[in-house]
């Protein structure tokens, strides 16, 4: 999970950043710029993530498993 215009922007793929930026700011903005805390917050609030964010995260996980 990541938020553009913060150090967290270095996390995730460009697709994940684009899809999840708004969710990260809305749900976890108080933790910016702490990437670890933003990530934990996003996991904790995953049921509130937008469909686009959830879909990009899930597709990223499937791709990562395929590389194993």
C-alpha positions as a Markdown table, in Angstrom:
| # | Residue | x | y | z |
|---|---|---|---|---|
| 1 | Unk | 0.0 | 0.0 | 0.0 |
| 2 | Unk | 1.2 | 3.4 | -0.7 |
| 3 | Unk | 0.5 | 7.1 | -0.8 |
| 4 | Unk | 1.8 | 9.2 | -3.6 |
| 5 | Unk | 3.9 | 12.3 | -2.7 |
| 6 | Unk | 5.2 | 10.6 | 0.4 |
| 7 | Unk | 8.1 | 8.2 | 1.1 |
| 8 | Unk | 5.4 | 5.5 | 0.9 |
| 9 | Unk | 5.2 | 6.1 | -2.8 |
| 10 | Unk | 8.3 | 3.9 | -3.1 |
| 11 | Unk | 6.1 | 0.9 | -2.0 |
| 12 | Unk | 4.0 | -1.2 | -4.3 |
| 13 | Unk | 3.6 | -1.2 | -8.0 |
| 14 | Unk | 2.5 | 1.9 | -9.9 |
| 15 | Unk | -0.9 | 0.3 | -10.3 |
| 16 | Unk | -1.3 | -0.4 | -6.6 |
| 17 | Unk | -0.2 | 3.2 | -5.8 |
| 18 | Unk | -2.8 | 4.6 | -8.2 |
| 19 | Unk | -5.6 | 2.3 | -7.1 |
| 20 | Unk | -4.9 | 2.7 | -3.3 |
| 21 | Unk | -3.7 | 6.3 | -2.9 |
| 22 | Unk | -7.1 | 7.6 | -1.9 |
| 23 | Unk | -7.8 | 4.7 | 0.4 |
| 24 | Unk | -4.4 | 5.2 | 2.2 |
| 25 | Unk | -5.0 | 8.9 | 2.6 |
| 26 | Unk | -8.6 | 8.4 | 3.8 |
| 27 | Unk | -8.1 | 5.4 | 6.1 |
| 28 | Unk | -4.5 | 5.8 | 7.2 |
| 29 | Unk | -3.5 | 9.4 | 6.6 |
| 30 | Unk | -2.5 | 10.0 | 10.2 |
| 31 | Unk | 0.4 | 7.5 | 9.8 |
| 32 | Unk | 2.0 | 9.3 | 6.8 |
| 33 | Unk | 5.0 | 9.1 | 6.2 |
| 34 | Unk | 5.5 | 5.9 | 8.3 |
| 35 | Unk | 5.3 | 3.2 | 5.6 |
| 36 | Unk | 5.1 | 0.3 | 8.1 |
| 37 | Unk | 2.3 | 1.9 | 10.0 |
| 38 | Unk | 0.4 | 2.7 | 6.8 |
| 39 | Unk | 0.8 | -0.9 | 5.6 |
| 40 | Unk | -0.5 | -2.2 | 8.9 |
| 41 | Unk | -3.4 | 0.2 | 8.9 |
| 42 | Unk | -4.4 | -0.8 | 5.4 |
| 43 | Unk | -4.3 | -4.5 | 6.3 |
| 44 | Unk | -6.4 | -3.8 | 9.4 |
| 45 | Unk | -8.9 | -1.8 | 7.3 |
| 46 | Unk | -8.9 | -4.0 | 4.2 |
| 47 | Unk | -12.7 | -4.5 | 4.4 |
| 48 | Unk | -13.0 | -0.7 | 3.8 |
| 49 | Unk | -10.7 | -0.6 | 0.8 |
| 50 | Unk | -12.1 | 0.4 | -2.6 |
| 51 | Unk | -12.7 | -2.5 | -5.0 |
| 52 | Unk | -10.0 | -1.2 | -7.3 |
| 53 | Unk | -7.4 | -1.2 | -4.5 |
| 54 | Unk | -8.4 | -4.7 | -3.3 |
| 55 | Unk | -8.3 | -6.0 | -6.9 |
| 56 | Unk | -4.8 | -4.7 | -7.6 |
| 57 | Unk | -3.5 | -6.0 | -4.3 |
| 58 | Unk | -4.9 | -9.5 | -4.9 |
| 59 | Unk | -3.6 | -9.6 | -8.5 |
| 60 | Unk | -0.1 | -8.6 | -7.1 |
| 61 | Unk | -0.2 | -11.4 | -4.6 |
| 62 | Unk | -1.2 | -13.9 | -7.2 |
| 63 | Unk | 1.7 | -12.7 | -9.4 |
| 64 | Unk | 4.1 | -12.9 | -6.5 |
| 65 | Unk | 3.1 | -16.5 | -5.8 |
| 66 | Unk | 3.6 | -17.5 | -9.4 |
| 67 | Unk | 7.2 | -16.3 | -9.2 |
| 68 | Unk | 7.9 | -18.7 | -6.3 |
